[in-house]
Amino acid sequence: MPDMHYWSIAELASKLRDGVVSPVTVTRAMLDRIAALDGSYHAYIHVMREQALARAEQAEQELASGFWRGPLHGVPLAVKDLLYTSDAPTSAGMSIHKDFVPEYDATAVARLYGAGAILLGKLSLTEAAYTNNHPVFPTPVNPWHADYWAGTSSHGSGVATATGMTFGALSTDTGGSIRFPAACNNLTAIKPTWGRVSRHGCFTLSHSLDHIGPFARDAVDAAIILRAIAGADDQDPVALRAPVPDYVAATGRGIGGLRIGWDEEFVSTGTDPQVVAALEAARDVLASCGARIRPIRFPSPYDALRGWFDICGAETAGVHAATYPSRADEYDAGMVGLLRHGHTVSGQAVAAAWVNRLRFSGQLAAAFEDVDLMLIPTMTTPPPTLKELEAFGADDDVLLQMIRYTAPFDLSGNPTIVLPAGFSDAGLPMSLQLVGKHLSEDTLCTAGGAFQQATDWHVRRPLD
């Protein structure tokens, strides 16, 4: 079964349950693939070989006895290395924590285990989930082209899922860290509503901005993972207590009559024409599937976006109080810049940022009164080259434009789904982003399922 590593989770689950393949066979094959490829792509910080094989043996025995936990039973996955694992280190991409082994599993990890999933290992990320990898951890390589960006901060999750070194992954998003790697690696990913997934046992970047969500290769697989991890958690007081819908069933509902908002000006102003063309084509596909496209006016996000740095910096400074500035020489420059800002930004500036954040959130909620979802880009450009990426960090206005389609929804807490939507002239993936009202992940899954039934962008693989 030479292409087993690219099976969907849904397909693999069916074969595991029917005994066509065994969890041990699949897990060994995935570990062998990691051993063969990851020296070139650097997606993993820590491979959990022994633990994975032990859980595969357990899953095999359970399935053989007729006990089936659900569609993740026996499925090998991986998680970003800031989700706590009691049987493996959790570094948060930091040299300071590279040997830290927590005493307990993150709630999201425990829920994967409860669903029968097998963890292959811990995936690479930028230092503390901000912008740059710490020098002790190699930066993951984009499998579509090594000279291009693989996204940030969850680039290990994107690269591992795209290359068939895992069937899916869990990651976090504070300003776009799930969605950028999904866009750059031709993947489907969901940033849920803030609080939809418990953050207990997850190393924090920003308490009020962090979200946990799934990477997958299609909407059905993303729905399978999200359903397993979503829901209330007594260990996390801000985890939402709302019931968890059947996201998997939602992917097959169809979108007849679904109202999708489209703001021509917000989509096209300052956006690469290739991205605009891909979005327009996606809009037409969604309309052909029965969606009703409605013109909207997207509220200006820029005042709120400028405050993102103040809120994130101030909250991050609190998170790192035990190690910064006392161990400042062990941090890389990117994190030092954020922490310095967090230590020097005034309380008045943070308060103003929160006012602008709340104002934008209210305006966005009002814009949703007549639509169910909004269709926007994920990025203003196709994936940039690594040289082009340097310009983003050197110019605050350019950086603001870079995050204008992602960070607004970390600020507002609205859920979004990223879907593959074509390829650039340079052969790099492009994507679309659908934004929903709070707790409308089921509607996003419905739209994602319909779009992917009508297109085949999501089945393109970088190493085929």
N, C-alpha and C positions, 0 to 999 in steps of 0.2 A: 504494500500500500504506500507507494512512494510519495503521494501528495497528502498523506494523512494530516500533516502539520497545518494544512490550510483548510481542513474541514471546518465547517461552522460548528459552534457549540451545539446547536440544535441537532445537526447531523450526527455528531460524535455521541451525544446523549442517547440517541435512538440506537446506535450500534452498540454502545456499552450495555444498555438495558436488555437488548436482544442477544447479547453474548457473541456478537460478531467480532468484537475486539475486547481485550481485557484492559482494565486500568493499569496493570503493571506493564503490559506491552506498550501502551500509549505513553506512559510516563518515561519508560526507558528510551523510547524513540525521541521524545522531546528533550530529554537530558543529553542524548547523543547529538541532537541538532544544536543545542546550546554550545556543547563542547567544540563542535565543528565550526560554528559561525561567530561566536561572540568575541573571539579574539580580534575579529575585524570590525565588529559593530559596537562593542562595549555597552550593551544594554543592561547587563547585570552587574551589580556590586557584589552580591553574594548568592551563590547557587546552593540550594538546600537539597542536595542529592539524597542523602540518607533519610532525611525527614520525608521527602517526597515519595521515595520508594516504600517507606513504612506505611504512609497513608494510602498509597496505591494498593498495597497488600490488604489493608483493612477494607478498602472499598471493594476489592475483588471478592473478598469473603462475604461481605454484606450482600452484594448483588447476586452471588451464587446461591445465597440462602433465600432469595426472593425479596429482600428488603431494599427498597428503592427510595432514596431521600428526595429525588427530584432531578431536574435537568442538569444540575451541576455535579451529580454524583459520579465521581471518578474522573472529572474533567481537570486537567492541569491548567492552572492559572498562575499569575504572579502579581506582586504588589509593589508599589513605589516604596522606597526604603525610608519612609518616615511613618509608616504604619507599624505599630509595635507587634513583634512576634516573640513569644517567650522562649522559642527554641532556636533563634537565630539573631544575629546582631541587627540593630536598627540605627543607622548612622545619621539619617537626615542629610546625607551628602556632606557631612562635616567631619574633618579630621579629629575634632575634639571628641566626637561620639562614635568613632568607627568601631570601637570594641564594646559598645554598650549593648547589653542583652536585657531587655525589659523582664519584669516579673510576671507580666500578663500579656495576653493578646489584645490588640485593638478590637473594639466591638465589631467593626466591619470584617476583620479577619476571622473572628470567632464565628460570625454568621456564615462566612464562606465555608469554614470547616463544618459547621452544623449542616450545611447543605450538601456535604460530601465532597467538596472541591479539594484538590491537591495543590499545594503551593510549590512551584518550582524554584522560587527564589525571590530576592529583593532587587528591585529595579533602580537604575541610576537616576539621579536627579541633580539639579543645580544645588549649590550650597544652601542648606536650610530652605530650599524651594524658592529661592529668589532668582537671580539672573544668570549666574556663571557657575560652572563646575569648579569645585575646589581642586587645586592641582593634584592631589593624591588620587582623584577619581577621574579616569579618562572620559572625555566627552563623547556621548554616543554619535554614531555616524548615520547620516540619512541614507537608507538603502536604495533610494531612487537615484541619488547622485551625491557622491561624497563631498562635493564642493558646496553643497547647499545646506541650509539650516534644517535641523531635525525638530525644531520647536523647543520650548522651554516652559516650565521647569521639568515636566514629566516626559522628557525625551526618551528615557529608557523604556517607559511604558509604550510609547508610540513605536519605537524601533523594534522592540521585542514582538509586539503584536503584528506588525507589518511583515516581519521576516519569518513568521511561523515559529518563533521561539517561545510562544505561549499562545493559548487560545483566547486570551483576554486578560485584562489587568484592572487593578484599582489604582486611582491616582487622586491628586488634589488640584484644586483650581482656586487661585486667589485674585488673579488678574487676567487669566487666560491660559493657565498652565495645563489644563486638559485639552483645551480647544486648539491651541497652536500646534502641539505635536500631532493631534488627530488630523488637522488640515495638511501638515507637511508630510504625513505618512500614508494618506489615503485611507483613513479609518473613520469609523462611526464612534462617536463618544457623546456622553450626556453629562452636563453639569447640572445637577438637580437643584431644586429649590433649596435655599439655605436652611439647614436643619432637617432636611428630608432624610439624610443619612447621618448617623451619629459620628461625632469626631472624637469620641472617647478612645484614648490610646493612639492618638495621631499627633506627631510632633507639629506644633503650631508655627505658622508664619504670622498670621493676623487673625485674632479670635473672631472678629466680626466679618471677615471677608472669606475665610477658608471654606471650601466645599469639597466633599469626597464624591467621586463618580466613576463610572466604568469606561474603559476602552474596549472596543470590540471591532470585528470586521463587518458587521451589519447590524441593523436596528433590532432584529429579533434577539441576537446574542446580547446586545447591550441591555435589552429589556429583561432578559433572563438574569443577568448579573445584578441589575438594579433592584429587581424584586427580592433577591436574596438578602440584600444588605440594608434596604430601606426600613424605616419605622422607628417608633419610640424606643428610648433607652434610658432607664433610670440612672445610669452612670453619666449621662449627658443631659443636663437640665434644659438645654436649648434644642434638643432633638424634638422634632414635631410629633405630636401624638395623633395626627390624622391617620385614618385607615390607609393601608397600602393597596392600591388597585392591582388588578392582574395586567401588568404591563405587556406581557407576552401576548395575551388574547387581544390587547389593543392594537398590536401591529397588523392584525388581519381585518380590522373593522372597515377600512375604506374611508375616503375623505369627502364623499359626496356632501356638498353643502357647507363644508368647513370654510370659515372666513379667514383669509390670510391677508394681513396688512402689508402694503408695499409703499415705501416712501422713495420715490425716484431720486429726489435730491440727496437724501441721506445715503442711499446706496451708491450713487455715482460720483458725487463731489469728492475730488481728491483720490479716487479709487482707480486702480489700473484698469484700462479698457478690457483686458482679458477676464478679469474678475467680474466686471459688470456684465459682459456677454454671457459668462457662465451662469450668473444669477438670473438673467433674463430668460435663458433657456430653461433653467430649473423652474422658474415661475410658470412658464408655458406648460411644462410637464405636469406640474401640480394642478393647473387649471384643466388640463385634458383628463386628469383623474377625478375631476368633479369639484375641486376647490373653487371658491369664489374669491377672486383677487380684488381687494378693496384699497383705494388710495387712503393713506394716512399721513399725518404729520408727526414724525418722530421727534420727541423733545430734545433740545440741545443737551448733550451730555458733558460739555466741556468744562463747565465750572465744577461739576461733581468729579470729573476725571482728574482735574488738577489737585483736588483734595484727596484722591486715592493715595498719593505718595505720603501725605501728612498722616492720614489715618493708619496706613500700613506701617510707616516708619515708627510712629509712636507706639503702636501695639507690639511691633517686633522688638523694640528696645526693651519693653517689659518682659517679653518672653526670654530674652537673652541676658537678663540682668546678672545671672550667676556666672556668666563667662565673658561678658563684654561690659566694660573695657579691660577687665583684669587679665584676659587672655587674648587681647586684640591681635597680637602677632600671629595667632593661629588661624585667623580668618583671612579670606581672600578679599581683594579690593572691592568687588561688587557688594558683598555683604557689609563691609566696613562703611561704604558710602551710605547705605540704607540706615545702618545703626547710628551713624553720626547724625544723620538727618533726624532720626527719632529722638536723639538726645537733645537736639537744639531747637526743634520746631516748638513754637509757643503753644500754650494751651488755647489761646485765642484763635490761632490758626486751625488747630484741630477742631475746635468748636464750630468755626465757620465751615470747615469741610463737612462736618456732620449735618449742618443746616442745609448745605447745598446737596448733600446726599439724600436727605429726606425730601427736599423739594423735587429733585429729579425723580425719585421713586414715586412720589405722588403724581407727577405729570405723566410718567410712564403708565401707571395704573389707569389714569384717565384716557390715555391713548388706546388702551385695550377695551374700552367700553363697547366698541362696535366690531371688534375682530377677536378671533380665537388665538391666532398665532401671528407672528411677524416674520417676514423673510428678509434677512440681511446677510452680508458677507461675514466670513470669519476673520479675514485679514484684508487690508487695503491692497495688497499685492499678492501674486503667487509667492511661494516660498523663496526668500531672498538667498543669494549666495552668501557665504560666510564673510566675504569682503564687504558686501552691501550691508550686512548686519551690523558691522562696526559703526556705520553712520547712524543707525537707530540709537545706539547708546550715547553717541557724542552730541546729539541735538535733542533738547527736551521737547521741542515742538514736534519733531519727527517721531519721537517715542510716544508722545500723546496720540498722534495719528495712528500709530501702530496698534495701540490698545483700545481704540475708540469703538471697536465692534465686540470687544470681549469684556473689559473691565466694568462697563456700565452695569452689567448683570451680576457681577460680584457685589457691586455697591447696592443694587436693588434687591438682590436675592432671587431674581426670576430664573426659572429653569430654561436651559437651551439644549438643543441637539445639533451636532455637527455631522454632515453627511458628505461623502465624496460627490463632486459635481463636475468633473472634467479634468483636463490636463492643459498646462500652459504650453506655449510655443517651445519652451525648453524641455518639455516632457516631465514637468513636475506636477504633482497633484494640486487640484484646486477644490474648494469646498463651498458649501452653503451652510448657513446657520439659521435655524428656526428658534424663535423665542416664544415662550408661553407665559401665561399667568401663573401666579404661585400655585404649586401643587397640581400643575397640568402636565406632568410627565407622561401620563397615559395618552394625552392628545398629541404630544410630540412623538411618542412611539407610533401612534397611528399614522401620522404624516410621514415619518421616516420609513415605515413599512410600505406605504403606498408608493412613495418615490422610488424606493429600491425595487419594487415589483415592476416599475415602468422603465428603469434604467439599469445599466450594468457597470457603472463606474466603480462601484464598491467591490467588484470581483476581480479587478486588476491587481496583480501582485508584482512587487518590485523584483523578486528573484525568480520568477517563472522563466 
